[in-house]
């Protein structure tokens, strides 16, 4: 038996012993997802037990080094863990923009002090982050951002507005792009870490067509940001005025997260689930719809395989820098198609908006929410332009 096969057996045994039955059920509402943070609370004992078991094992961030709260797994071992968790439909023990986006940037650009403090807090669910990138008028053209940080010697004074900051009203800290040199468009941006409790930071929720939204406007009015949070813990990640380098690196991870690269709920096969739903409700699935579900499942499995391939190439340093753009576009289209099929399979029941039977209209609200996928994290048009120029090498218009 190879070492990897032995690891798979041990992982399967550990998951069976530590993942409660409740944590193997589909996510039904926001409370089923644990985000951590200063004011976090667990929905039930099962969620708490699953989170604490994974923290102790390092499985909230299994591929991170042990000194930063991870399990130190190799790429093949991390892949086995993902496969075994998917096999039993285990929910992620912790959802976090710190894990998906800021963490990789800190691992690559952060000081040792930043890694020791913030990565451990992320891994242990002690801090919840939001992303301060987009601004009114600076979305796809992000480099035109106007939020400005004035150097006051031992601190910055930051003024500006961010928009589409997901869960900003619930976040503890924000990783934020701030212009610190107005004369230099690209080399005048600094990537700052700001405590949301700082005086002058405020948020306002943005309501979407679905009737709810994770998005907020974030306002920064004369916010005093210290240049250091302790020994070897500067407020900026990377160099001052070189934050665009960090921003581009992080955007790749954001687009992988939005696309569902490597599988996950957004792009998982749905045929079996629809069959179970039909058996439960007594609804017969139309033969044409069954064929469409089967076609989707084939595409979802192919997409998942492509995601695993790209992740392996990224870890080996062989990935094309535009691959996240391709994954983001393909994942967006797959997720929209997924919810279209779920609406079709649900029939008139899927159009319901408020009843307990549909979880407060979850099918319809989730379907409407997917319409934003082609905008957030870079519009589909921008993604296609990048793919055409950098991967297909087509001539520009």
N, C-alpha and C positions, 0 to 999 in steps of 0.2 A: 504494500500500500504506500503510495507516494505521500509526501508531507502535506500536499494540498488536499488529497482525499481524506487524510486524517483530520485536517482542519475542518473540512466540510462535516465530517461525522460529529466532531466535538461541537461545532457551531449549531448543528441541527439539534443536538441533545440540549445545549444551553438554551436555545430558543424555546423548545418545548417546555422546559422547566421554568422559564422566566417571563414568557410573553403571555399575559392573561387572555382568556377567551374574548373578553370585551375589546381587547386591543387588536383583534383579528377581524373585526366587523368593519364594513364600509363607513367612512366618515359621513355623518348625517348633517352636522351643523358646525358652526364656528367653535363651539365649546369642545368638540371632539378633537380639536387641534391644540396642542400645547406649545406656546411660544416662549415661555419663560419670562424673565425680567423682574424688576423690582416689585411690581404689584401683581405678579402672576398668582393664580390659584388653580388647583386641580379640580377637574369636573367630578372625579370619583377616585376611589382607592385604587382601582385597576390602572388608571392613567398614571397615578403617582408611583405605583410599584414598578410599572414598566419603565418610566423615566429614570427612577433611581437605580434600577438594575443596569440600565444602559450607561448611565453616568459612571457607575463603579467599574464597569467593564471597558469604558472608553468608546462605547458604540454610538454616542451622539455624533462623534466626528471620528469614525474608525481609522481613517487614513492619516489623521494628524499625528505628529509625534507625541509620545507619552508625556513629555515634559509640558506640553501645552493642552493636556486634557484628553488627548486621543488614545487610540489603542495601538498606534504604530504599525498598522497592518500594511503589508505589501499590496501592490495593485492587484495581483491575482487573488489574494486573500480578501481584500475589500469587495471584489467582484463576487466571490463566493458568498460573502455575507449578504450582499444585495439580493442574490439569487435565492438564498435560503429564507430571507425575510419575505420576499415576494411569494415564495412557495406556500407560506402559511398566511398570506395577506396581512402581515404585520404592519400596523401603522408606524410612521416615523415617531420615535420617542420625543423628538424636539424639532419644531420648525423654526427657522431663524434666517433672516437676511445676513446675520453675522456668520452663519455656517456657509450659506450659498455664495455670498458676494464679498463681504469685508474680510472674512477669514483668509481666503486664498490670497487677497491683496496684501494682508499683513504678513503672511508667510513668505511672500516674495519680496516686499519692500520694507517691512517693518523693522524697527530696532528690536534688540533682544528684550528691552524693558517693555515695549509695546506688546510683544508676543506673550511674555510671561503674564502680564496683567490681563489684556483684553481677550486673548485666545482662551485662556483658562476660564474667564468669566462667561464667554460664549459657550464653551463646551459644557459648562455646568449649569447653563440656563439662568445665570445670575444677571444677565444684561440683555436688553432687547434693542435692536438697532433699526433705524429707517434710513432711507437713501435720499440725500438732497442733491439731485442732479438737475432735472428739468425745471425751467422757469417759464413764465408767460412770455411767449415769443422766442424761447430757446428750448426747443424739444429735440427734433432731429438734428437741427443746427446747434448742438449743445455748446459748441465752443464760443458761441456769441453770448454766453451767460454774463449777467451784469451784477450779481451779488458781489459786493466789494468789501474787502478786509483792509482796514487802514492800520499800518504798523505804528504802535504806540510804545515801542521799546520792549517792555516785558509782556505785552499782550497785544492782541488784535481787537479792533472794534469792527464788527461785521454788521452790514446793513444789506437787506435785499429780501427777495421772496422766492420760494420754491413752490412747485405745484406738482400734483400727482404723487406726493410723498405717501406711499402706502403705509397705513397704520401709524402715521406720525403722532396721532393723538394718544397712542398707547405705548410709544417707544420711549426708552430711557435716554438714548444717545442717537445722534445723527452723524453719518459720514457725509461730508458736504463739500461740494466744489465751490471755491471762493476765488474771485479774481483779486490778485494782490499786485498786479502790474498792468495798468491800463494801456500801456504803450505796446505791449507784446501780446498778440491774440492767443497764440498757442503756449508760449513759454512764460505766461503771466498768470497761471492758475495754480492754486494750492489746494491740496486735498486735506481738509481739516476734520478733526474729530471734536464734536461739540456736545456737551451735556444738555439735554432738552430741558432740564430744570433751571438752566441759566436765565437770569433776568433778561427779558426782551425777546425770548423765544415763545411764540404762540402758534396754535394750529386752528384750522377751521375745516370740518369735513366737507367733502364734495359728494353730492348725491348723484347716482347714475340712473339710467333708464330702468335698471333692474329693481329700483326701489331702495337699494342700499349700496354701500361702497366701502372699500378699504382706503380710498384715497382722501388726501387732505391737501389744503394749501398750508404752507408753513411760512411764517413771517419772522424775520430777524431784524430787530430794531435796536441799534446801539448795543449789540451783544458783545460783552467783554470776554474774549476767549484767551485764556492764559497760554503762553507759548510752551509751557511744560506742565504736565500733570504729575511729575515726580522724576526721580533719577532715570535718565535714559528713556523717558516717556514723553517725547515732544507731541504737541497738539497736531502737527501735520504728519502725514505719512509720505515718505520720500522727501525730496528736497523742496524747499520753498520755491514757488514759481515753476515747478516741474510736476505738478499734480495731474496734468493731462496724460502723462505716461501711466500713472496709477489708474486714472479713470478709464483709459482704453483697455487696460488689463482686466479691470473689474467688469467692464461691459461684456466681455467675452463670457465670463461666468454668469452674469445676469441673463444673457440670452440663452445659455445652456439651461439655466433654471426655468425660464419661461417656456422653452421648447419642450421640457421634460426629457432632456437627453438621457439616454440609458434606460428609458422606460418610465414607469411611474403611472400614477392614476390618470394624468392628463391624456396619455397616449396608449394606455393598456387596452388589451382586447376586451370587447364588450359582448360578443355573441353569447357566451355561456351565461352571463349575467342577465341578458335580456330573455334567454330561454327560461331561467329560473323565475324571473319576474312574471312571464306569461303563465307559467304553471301555477304560480301563487294566486294570480288574479283571475285566471280562467280565460284570459285573452288569447286568441290565436294570432300568431304573427303571419302577416301576409307573405307568400312565397317570394315575391320580389324584394320585400324588405329583408327577409332572411338572407337572400343572396347579397344584398348590399352590406348587411352586417358581416357576412363572411369575407367580403372583399375588404372591408375596413380592418378586420382582424388580421388579414394577411399583411396589409400595409402597416398596421401598428407593430406587428412583430418585425417586419423589415426595418422600420424606423428604429425600433429598440436595438436591433443588431447593429445598425449604422451608428447609433449613439455609443454603444459599447466600443465599436471600432475606433471612433474618433477620440473617446476618452483614453483608450490604450495608446493611441498615437500621441495624444497630448502629453501623457506621462512619460513617453519615450522621447519627447522633444521633436517629433516628426510631423506634428499637426500643421496644416495650412492655417494661417492666421484668420482667414475668412470662413473657416468651417462653422464657427458659432453662428454666423449670419445665415448660413444655409440651414442649419439645424433650427434656428429660431423661426425662419419662414415656414419650413416644412412642419414643425411642431404646431405652429399657429393654425395652419390649414387643417391639420389632423384633429386638433382639439375642437375647432368649429364644426367640422364634419361629425365628430363623435357626438356632440350635443344635438345636432340636427337629427341624427339617427335616433337618439334617445327620446327626443320629442315625438318623432314619428311613431316609435314603438309604443309610446305611452298613450297615443290617441288623444281624445278630448280631455282626459284626465290631466295631461301635461299642460293644458292651457289654464288650469286652475291657479289662483294667485294667493290664497290665504288659508286654506283649510289645513287641519292637523294631518289629514290623510296624505297630503303631499309635502309635509314638512314646511308649511308656509309658502307653498308655491316654488319649492326648490328647483324642479325641472325647468320651469319657464324662466325663473330669475337667473339660473346658472347659464341657460342658453343665451339670454340677453347679455350676460356678463362676458361671454366669449367674444362678443363683437369688439371689445377693447383690445383683444390679443393682437390684432393686426396693427395697433398703434403703439402700445406700451413696449418699452425696451427697444425702440427703433421701429418705424413703420415698415410694413411689408414692401412698399415701393423702394425704400432706402435699402432694405435687405437684398431685394432683387437686383438693384443697381450694383451693389457690392459684389454679389455673386457673378454677375455678368462681366464685370470688369476684372475682378481679381482671381476668379476661379476659371471661368470660361474664356477670359482674355478677349472679349469682344471689343470692337472699336467703340469709342465714346461717340455720343450724338453731338 
